[in-house]
C-alpha cells in the first residue's frame, strides 16, 4: 500500500464531465489499495473571473476580502468531486483550507504556508476515506482566509504530501510530463523519465510552466517525490527526484525560455561606490525584481554602461523609478527594450563537464544570433537575445546538445 496525493489543475476540472473523469482516476488508485488524498484547483478561467469581479469593486481593494472572493473557486470543485466519488461508492469528504487547517502567514494574495495540521486527515485516510482538499487557500494568523498566489495549488499539494508523509505527489496537468524543451516549438523535444529537483526548479523559474516554482522548492526541501502526468492520457509521466536517483545524468537536461523579459541599459553611469545600491535599492522598494546584470568596463575610470533585465510587466515602473533618480545616479541616457527573450540551458551534469557554455555560444553564433547578456549558475547558462530569434535559438541549442528525439 502506498500513500499518494493527487493534484488536478484547472483544465482537469474544467467542467462536470472532467470532474467525473478525475473521480475515475482517483478510484483507480483506491482500487489498487492505496491511500489517496486529492488537491484541486478552481475550474479553468474561474479564478480570473473572480479576480475581475473584485477589480470591478474598485482599484484600491481590501486584500483580505480579495482572498475571500477568489478562494471560492476551489470550494466548488472540491464539493463536486466529493459528490462524484461518493456516486462511485468511495467514502470521500471535501476540506477547505481553514477546516484542516492550512496555517499561513498574513500576506494576503501571496501567503506562504507555515504549518499543516494533518492529524485528522491522516486518521480518516487510514479508515479508507478520501480527503478532497481545496488548493490555493489557507488560514492566516488573524483567522482570515488567505490565498497563496497564482499556481498556489501545486504548493498546497506538495505541502500536504509532506505533512501526510506521502510516498508520492502526482501533479496532473494538460501535458504528459516534463520535456527537454517546449514541444510546441521544438518538435524533436523528448519527454524525460526523471529530472532532478534542482533542474526542475531552474526550468520552472526560467519559463517552463509545468510546475510552480514554490512547489518545486518545497518538494526539494522535504525530499518529496513528484510526478508530472496528464489528466487526459493514460501514460507514464516524469518523476522529479533527488539527483541520487538518476544513475547516468545527461550534461544538459533541457532548454528553457522566457518571454517575460525586458532590458534596461543606463549609458555612462557614474563609476563610483554606492551607485549600484542607489539603482537597485529603489527598484526593490518598488517591488521590481532584477534578474540578469552586466556592467561594461569603465570608460576612463569615470563612467560605465550598466545593463539589467526586469519582468516585462515591470518595465514601465522600473523606468519611472530610475528616471526619478537621475540626479543621484548621474547617467547620460536610459535605453529600454521589451523585445528580448531569455534562453537557458539547464543540467546538473554541467558540474562535471567543461565546455557547456562554449557550445551554446558557438551554436548561436552559427545561426547569426547575437548575445546581449549572459548569466550563469552551477547548473545553468542563460543568455538574452532578440525575441525574433526565439524559435531558431531553441531548435539550434536542442540539436547542439544532442537532445533531439531519434
SVG drawing of the C-alpha trace seen along z (x, -y; Angstrom):
<svg xmlns="http://www.w3.org/2000/svg" viewBox="-24 -66 65 69">
<polyline fill="none" stroke="black" stroke-width="0.4" points="0.0,0.0 1.2,-3.5 0.0,-6.9 -0.5,-9.2 -1.6,-12.9 -3.1,-13.6 -3.4,-17.2 -5.6,-18.3 -5.3,-21.7 -8.0,-23.9 -8.2,-22.3 -8.5,-18.9 -11.6,-20.1 -12.9,-22.5 -16.5,-21.1 -18.6,-18.4 -17.6,-15.7 -13.9,-16.3 -14.5,-16.2 -16.2,-12.8 -13.1,-11.8 -10.9,-12.9 -13.1,-10.8 -12.3,-7.7 -8.6,-8.4 -8.9,-8.7 -10.9,-5.5 -8.2,-3.7 -5.7,-4.5 -8.1,-3.5 -8.8,-0.2 -5.0,0.5 -5.2,0.5 -3.6,-2.9 -4.5,-5.7 -5.4,-8.8 -5.8,-12.5 -6.8,-14.9 -6.0,-18.6 -7.9,-20.6 -7.7,-24.0 -10.7,-26.0 -12.2,-25.4 -10.1,-26.8 -10.8,-30.5 -12.8,-30.8 -10.1,-32.5 -9.6,-35.1 -13.4,-35.7 -13.4,-36.2 -10.3,-38.5 -12.2,-40.6 -15.2,-40.8 -13.0,-42.2 -11.5,-44.7 -14.9,-46.0 -15.4,-47.0 -12.6,-49.5 -8.8,-49.7 -7.9,-50.1 -9.5,-47.0 -9.0,-45.2 -6.7,-42.3 -8.4,-40.3 -11.7,-40.5 -10.0,-39.7 -8.9,-36.4 -12.4,-35.7 -13.7,-36.1 -11.0,-34.3 -10.8,-31.3 -14.4,-30.3 -13.5,-28.7 -11.8,-25.7 -14.8,-25.3 -17.0,-24.5 -14.6,-21.9 -13.9,-20.0 -17.6,-19.7 -18.4,-18.4 -15.5,-15.9 -16.6,-14.6 -20.0,-14.1 -18.7,-12.3 -16.5,-10.0 -19.5,-9.2 -21.5,-8.3 -18.8,-5.7 -19.1,-4.2 -16.0,-5.8 -16.1,-7.4 -15.0,-11.0 -15.3,-14.4 -14.3,-17.9 -12.0,-20.1 -11.4,-23.8 -8.1,-25.3 -9.4,-26.7 -11.0,-23.3 -7.7,-21.3 -6.2,-23.9 -3.5,-25.0 -1.8,-27.7 -0.2,-30.6 1.2,-34.0 -0.9,-37.1 0.4,-38.2 -3.0,-38.2 -2.9,-37.2 0.7,-35.8 0.5,-33.9 3.2,-31.3 2.3,-28.0 3.7,-27.8 2.2,-24.6 -0.5,-21.9 -2.2,-20.0 -2.8,-16.8 -3.7,-14.6 -7.4,-14.4 -6.8,-13.7 -4.3,-11.1 -6.8,-9.3 -9.5,-9.4 -7.2,-8.1 -6.3,-5.1 -10.0,-4.4 -10.3,-4.4 -11.7,-7.9 -10.5,-10.2 -10.0,-13.8 -10.7,-16.2 -8.8,-19.4 -9.1,-22.9 -5.7,-24.0 -4.5,-27.7 -6.0,-28.6 -5.2,-28.6 -5.9,-30.3 -3.9,-33.4 -2.6,-34.2 -5.6,-36.5 -8.1,-33.8 -8.8,-35.2 -8.9,-33.2 -5.7,-33.6 -4.6,-32.6 -1.2,-31.5 -0.9,-33.4 -1.2,-32.1 -0.2,-28.4 -0.6,-28.0 -2.5,-24.7 0.7,-23.0 2.3,-24.3 -0.7,-23.2 -0.4,-19.7 3.3,-19.3 2.9,-20.8 0.0,-18.4 2.0,-15.4 4.9,-16.3 2.6,-16.7 1.0,-13.3 4.2,-11.5 3.1,-10.6 5.1,-8.3 4.4,-10.4 2.7,-13.6 1.1,-13.3 0.6,-16.6 -2.0,-16.1 -1.9,-18.7 -2.7,-19.2 0.7,-17.9 2.0,-14.4 5.3,-15.2 8.4,-17.4 10.1,-17.8 13.6,-18.7 12.1,-21.9 8.7,-23.3 7.3,-20.7 5.1,-23.3 8.3,-24.9 10.9,-22.2 9.1,-19.3 12.0,-16.9 11.7,-17.5 11.7,-14.4 9.8,-13.6 12.1,-13.0 11.6,-9.9 13.2,-11.7 14.5,-15.1 16.3,-16.4 14.7,-18.9 17.4,-21.4 16.9,-21.1 13.1,-21.4 13.5,-24.4 15.7,-26.1 13.4,-25.3 10.3,-26.4 12.0,-29.7 13.3,-30.2 9.9,-29.9 8.8,-26.3 5.2,-26.3 4.8,-22.7 5.3,-23.2 5.1,-26.2 8.5,-27.3 7.4,-27.4 6.1,-23.9 9.4,-22.5 11.3,-24.4 9.1,-22.8 9.5,-19.3 13.3,-19.7 13.3,-20.9 11.3,-17.9 12.6,-15.4 9.0,-14.8 8.8,-12.7 6.8,-14.4 5.3,-13.0 4.0,-15.2 1.5,-13.4 -1.5,-14.0 -5.1,-14.2 -6.3,-13.2 -3.9,-10.4 -3.1,-7.2 0.7,-7.1 3.7,-7.4 4.8,-10.9 8.0,-12.5 9.4,-11.9 11.0,-14.8 13.5,-13.2 16.8,-13.6 19.9,-13.6 21.0,-10.3 18.1,-8.5 19.4,-9.2 22.1,-6.8 23.6,-8.4 22.9,-12.1 22.8,-14.0 25.1,-17.0 22.1,-19.1 18.6,-18.0 16.6,-20.8 16.4,-24.1 14.0,-26.7 12.9,-30.1 11.1,-33.1 9.4,-35.9 8.6,-37.7 11.8,-39.8 12.7,-43.4 16.1,-45.0 17.2,-48.4 20.6,-50.0 21.9,-53.0 24.6,-54.7 27.6,-56.3 26.6,-55.8 28.9,-57.4 31.5,-54.8 31.8,-55.3 30.9,-53.4 27.2,-53.3 25.8,-53.8 24.6,-50.2 22.9,-50.4 21.3,-53.7 19.8,-52.0 18.8,-48.6 17.6,-49.7 14.8,-51.9 13.8,-49.2 13.5,-46.7 11.4,-49.2 9.1,-49.5 8.8,-45.6 10.7,-45.3 12.7,-42.1 16.0,-42.5 17.4,-39.4 20.4,-39.5 23.0,-42.2 26.1,-43.1 28.4,-46.1 30.8,-47.2 34.4,-48.2 34.7,-51.7 35.5,-54.4 38.5,-56.4 37.6,-55.4 34.7,-57.9 31.7,-56.2 30.3,-52.8 27.3,-51.3 25.0,-49.1 22.5,-46.7 20.0,-44.6 16.7,-42.8 13.3,-43.0 9.9,-41.4 8.2,-42.8 5.2,-43.9 7.5,-45.8 9.3,-47.7 7.3,-51.0 7.5,-51.0 11.2,-50.3 11.9,-53.1 9.8,-55.6 11.6,-54.7 15.1,-55.2 14.2,-58.4 13.4,-60.0 16.9,-59.1 18.9,-60.6 20.3,-63.4 21.6,-60.8 22.8,-58.2 24.1,-60.5 23.5,-58.6 23.7,-60.1 20.8,-58.1 18.3,-55.4 17.5,-52.8 14.8,-50.1 13.8,-47.2 10.8,-44.9 11.5,-42.7 14.0,-40.3 13.8,-36.7 15.9,-34.7 17.2,-31.3 18.7,-28.9 20.4,-25.5 19.9,-23.5 21.6,-20.4 23.3,-19.1 25.8,-17.4 27.4,-20.8 29.2,-20.5 31.5,-17.8 31.8,-18.8 33.7,-21.6 32.7,-23.5 28.9,-23.6 28.8,-27.4 31.1,-27.4 28.9,-25.0 25.9,-27.3 27.7,-30.4 29.0,-28.6 25.6,-27.2 24.0,-30.7 26.9,-32.3 26.5,-29.8 22.9,-30.9 23.8,-34.6 22.2,-35.2 23.8,-38.0 24.0,-37.5 23.1,-40.7 23.6,-39.5 25.0,-36.3 24.2,-34.9 25.4,-31.6 24.9,-29.4 26.3,-26.0 23.8,-24.1 22.6,-26.7 23.7,-29.2 21.3,-31.9 21.6,-34.4 19.4,-37.3 18.7,-37.6 16.4,-39.4 12.9,-37.9 12.6,-37.3 15.2,-34.5 13.4,-32.6 12.4,-29.5 15.6,-29.4 17.7,-29.5 15.7,-26.8 15.9,-24.4 19.6,-25.1 20.5,-24.5 18.3,-21.5 20.2,-19.9 23.6,-21.1 23.3,-19.3 22.1,-16.1 18.6,-16.3 16.6,-15.7 14.4,-12.6 15.6,-9.9"/>
</svg>
